[in-house]
């Protein structure tokens, strides 16, 4: 497994553990390093999605994200 894949799995596991607001996800996972695009990789791969909930934006796993997480970390 590539290091970036391990980090994407860490992100998926973190999001799956509890509802996460978009701002909290960006604070914890956004990076300007072109070698570590964890958030961008997860979004581009369709593993996470942003949903508007009242005045907040929530990040959650897509079905593809849940499937990847359950296969990699049963």
C-alpha positions, 0 to 999 in steps of 0.5 A: 500500500502506498503511503498516500493510500494509507493516509486516505484510509486514515482520513476515511476512518476519521470521518466515519468515526463521527459527523465532521464539519467541513471546516474541521476536516479542512483544518485537519486534512488540507495541505499545500504539499503537492506530494500529500493531497489526501483530501483532494485524492479522497474527493477526486476518487469519490470517497467523500462528499460534502452535504449542506445541513442547515447552516453547516456543511458536513463531510461524510463517506460515500458508498465507495468510501465505506466500501474501501474502508471496510475492505482495507480495515475490516 
